[in-house]
Amino acid sequence: MALGTRRTALLAAGTAAVLALTAACGSGGPSRTEPSAWALTGGDEQTIRSSFEAWNQSNPDNAINVDFFANDAYKQKIRTAIGAGDAPTLIFGWGGGTLRSWVSADKVVPLSELVEDPATLTDRFLPSVLDTGVVDGETYALPNNGMQPVLLYYNKKLFDRIDAQPPKTWDELMDLVPRFRAEGIAPLEMGGQSKWPQLMWLEYLVDRIGGPEVFDAIAANEPGAWSHPAVKRAGEMIRELVEAGGFVDGYNSIAADSGADAALLYTDKAAMYLMGSWAYPSIMDSAPQFIRDGHLGYTTFPTVDDGEGDPANIVGNPANYWAISADATEKQQDAAVAYLTDGMFNDDYVDTLLDNGSVPPLKGIEDRISDTDDPEYLSFVYSLASEAPNFELSWDQALSPSQADALLTNLEQLFTGQKSPEEFCAAMDSTIEQK
């Protein structure tokens, strides 16, 4: 998702928010001779930024030049750079189908070719998160930030205003729509201009209705998989929610990269916000008092009556990942490995993540979480992600880039009513048949 992503950004949508690190980090891109990395603004940006600053100061011979980009701009830029053989040494990604496409094109290097014992790098991670960086049994990418399940955030003040509780079922969610509307409050906010936030609704509904097997068939390119009854029913429920006025007026003009969607929640304009846990650090940065005063609530996605999916299943991004470019020089690759070994997820890195409201995908950190300023929220995310029966990667990352593009385009047309649920299913089935 776009990811997710997925992430409050510092510039408006479509703008390449290039915030190059200064001094030790330099200002050049991958065309320079020194090792390089590209990453995203927002979310865990400060953790990654401070990590490279500390690394470069302590390791001037292996200094890594870092640039930061807004999410939507990054996805276009990295696709072009990889295709041109001009990718940064450390490639920021989400794993899944995009990573598989890089592997197929020989654009990234497996850890087994770079280190004698990959376990020295991999054993610290939760297996469910590490697995997203594995292709055909080889580890090509390592997690680089916090786990990112998608949560239903809500404004406790607005729920108190209408004397309501957060929805546990889909019917309860639908019942809340007219109640909030009657008070002049948008029930749900969404940055629809960015398209990928719409995907979280489809992902969760399909899983709640039909279980993970539905998307497993889609990811396996089984003919007709998109026409599964669970996909069609999910499309119908999305249309019902849109037509009932569930989303803020003009949601299709709001860009997720601008942070305008999250702002509607903490400025009391919208009651609920379906978003990855990367939203929390951004809200904490923009509206710390809102969190300190206990106004931010969070819960899991509602259940669906007669649904076959386990309510403990989650969707989102297990994390973001660093892969090492096959087009980098040996010296650049060595510097990247050194950073992944000693610079990433050291004690300072973990502390910074936790202080910023992100949960590292590491084994055995319960005690460290309990010592934070917000142990309740961080423990909720850690338990949700580490104990989920199924942690489904965002579909626009799990699928191939071309199919993901088609998915976001067709889903936008479903939300706007340009395509019916049946037409959406047929359009997506055609992406399988053409393979």
Secondary structure in CASP SS format (residue, H / E / C, confidence):
PFRMAT SS
TARGET T0000
AUTHOR 0000-0000-0000
METHOD secondary structure of the structure
MODEL  1
M C 1.00
A C 1.00
L C 1.00
G C 1.00
T C 1.00
R C 1.00
R C 1.00
T C 1.00
A C 1.00
L C 1.00
L C 1.00
A C 1.00
A C 1.00
G C 1.00
T C 1.00
A C 1.00
A C 1.00
V C 1.00
L C 1.00
A C 1.00
L C 1.00
T C 1.00
A H 1.00
A H 1.00
C H 1.00
G C 1.00
S C 1.00
G C 1.00
G C 1.00
P C 1.00
S C 1.00
R C 1.00
T C 1.00
E C 1.00
P C 1.00
S E 1.00
A E 1.00
W E 1.00
A E 1.00
L E 1.00
T C 1.00
G C 1.00
G C 1.00
D C 1.00
E H 1.00
Q H 1.00
T H 1.00
I H 1.00
R H 1.00
S H 1.00
S H 1.00
F H 1.00
E H 1.00
A H 1.00
W H 1.00
N H 1.00
Q H 1.00
S H 1.00
N C 1.00
P H 1.00
D H 1.00
N H 1.00
A C 1.00
I C 1.00
N E 1.00
V E 1.00
D E 1.00
F E 1.00
F E 1.00
A C 1.00
N H 1.00
D H 1.00
A H 1.00
Y H 1.00
K H 1.00
Q H 1.00
K H 1.00
I H 1.00
R H 1.00
T H 1.00
A H 1.00
I H 1.00
G H 1.00
A C 1.00
G C 1.00
D C 1.00
A C 1.00
P C 1.00
T C 1.00
L E 1.00
I E 1.00
F E 1.00
G E 1.00
W C 1.00
G C 1.00
G H 1.00
G H 1.00
T H 1.00
L H 1.00
R H 1.00
S H 1.00
W H 1.00
V H 1.00
S H 1.00
A C 1.00
D C 1.00
K C 1.00
V E 1.00
V C 1.00
P C 1.00
L H 1.00
S H 1.00
E H 1.00
L C 1.00
V C 1.00
E C 1.00
D C 1.00
P C 1.00
A H 1.00
T H 1.00
L H 1.00
T H 1.00
D C 1.00
R C 1.00
F E 1.00
L C 1.00
P H 1.00
S H 1.00
V H 1.00
L H 1.00
D H 1.00
T H 1.00
G H 1.00
V E 1.00
V E 1.00
D C 1.00
G C 1.00
E E 1.00
T E 1.00
Y C 1.00
A E 1.00
L E 1.00
P E 1.00
N C 1.00
N C 1.00
G C 1.00
M C 1.00
Q E 1.00
P E 1.00
V E 1.00
L E 1.00
L E 1.00
Y E 1.00
Y E 1.00
N E 1.00
K H 1.00
K H 1.00
L H 1.00
F H 1.00
D H 1.00
R H 1.00
I C 1.00
D C 1.00
A C 1.00
Q C 1.00
P C 1.00
P C 1.00
K C 1.00
T E 1.00
W H 1.00
D H 1.00
E H 1.00
L H 1.00
M H 1.00
D H 1.00
L H 1.00
V H 1.00
P H 1.00
R H 1.00
F H 1.00
R H 1.00
A H 1.00
E C 1.00
G C 1.00
I C 1.00
A E 1.00
P E 1.00
L E 1.00
E E 1.00
M C 1.00
G C 1.00
G E 1.00
Q C 1.00
S C 1.00
K C 1.00
W H 1.00
P H 1.00
Q H 1.00
L H 1.00
M H 1.00
W H 1.00
L H 1.00
E H 1.00
Y H 1.00
L H 1.00
V H 1.00
D H 1.00
R H 1.00
I H 1.00
G H 1.00
G C 1.00
P C 1.00
E H 1.00
V H 1.00
F H 1.00
D H 1.00
A H 1.00
I H 1.00
A H 1.00
A C 1.00
N C 1.00
E C 1.00
P C 1.00
G C 1.00
A H 1.00
W H 1.00
S H 1.00
H C 1.00
P H 1.00
A H 1.00
V H 1.00
K H 1.00
R H 1.00
A H 1.00
G H 1.00
E H 1.00
M H 1.00
I H 1.00
R H 1.00
E H 1.00
L H 1.00
V H 1.00
E H 1.00
A C 1.00
G C 1.00
G C 1.00
F E 1.00
V C 1.00
D C 1.00
G C 1.00
Y H 1.00
N H 1.00
S H 1.00
I C 1.00
A E 1.00
A H 1.00
D H 1.00
S H 1.00
G C 1.00
A H 1.00
D H 1.00
A H 1.00
A H 1.00
L H 1.00
L H 1.00
Y H 1.00
T C 1.00
D C 1.00
K C 1.00
A E 1.00
A E 1.00
M E 1.00
Y E 1.00
L E 1.00
M E 1.00
G E 1.00
S C 1.00
W C 1.00
A H 1.00
Y H 1.00
P H 1.00
S H 1.00
I H 1.00
M H 1.00
D H 1.00
S H 1.00
A C 1.00
P H 1.00
Q H 1.00
F H 1.00
I H 1.00
R H 1.00
D C 1.00
G C 1.00
H C 1.00
L E 1.00
G E 1.00
Y E 1.00
T E 1.00
T C 1.00
F C 1.00
P C 1.00
T E 1.00
V C 1.00
D C 1.00
D C 1.00
G C 1.00
E C 1.00
G C 1.00
D C 1.00
P C 1.00
A C 1.00
N C 1.00
I E 1.00
V E 1.00
G E 1.00
N E 1.00
P C 1.00
A C 1.00
N C 1.00
Y E 1.00
W E 1.00
A E 1.00
I E 1.00
S E 1.00
A C 1.00
D C 1.00
A C 1.00
T C 1.00
E H 1.00
K H 1.00
Q H 1.00
Q H 1.00
D H 1.00
A H 1.00
A H 1.00
V H 1.00
A H 1.00
Y H 1.00
L H 1.00
T H 1.00
D H 1.00
G H 1.00
M C 1.00
F C 1.00
N C 1.00
D H 1.00
D H 1.00
Y H 1.00
V H 1.00
D H 1.00
T H 1.00
L H 1.00
L H 1.00
D H 1.00
N C 1.00
G C 1.00
S C 1.00
V C 1.00
P C 1.00
P C 1.00
L E 1.00
K C 1.00
G C 1.00
I C 1.00
E H 1.00
D H 1.00
R H 1.00
I H 1.00
S H 1.00
D C 1.00
T C 1.00
D C 1.00
D C 1.00
P H 1.00
E H 1.00
Y H 1.00
L H 1.00
S H 1.00
F H 1.00
V H 1.00
Y H 1.00
S H 1.00
L H 1.00
A H 1.00
S H 1.00
E H 1.00
A C 1.00
P C 1.00
N C 1.00
F E 1.00
E E 1.00
L E 1.00
S C 1.00
W H 1.00
D H 1.00
Q H 1.00
A H 1.00
L C 1.00
S C 1.00
P H 1.00
S H 1.00
Q H 1.00
A H 1.00
D H 1.00
A H 1.00
L H 1.00
L H 1.00
T H 1.00
N H 1.00
L H 1.00
E H 1.00
Q H 1.00
L H 1.00
F H 1.00
T H 1.00
G C 1.00
Q C 1.00
K C 1.00
S C 1.00
P H 1.00
E H 1.00
E H 1.00
F H 1.00
C H 1.00
A H 1.00
A H 1.00
M H 1.00
D H 1.00
S H 1.00
T H 1.00
I H 1.00
E H 1.00
Q C 1.00
K C 1.00
END
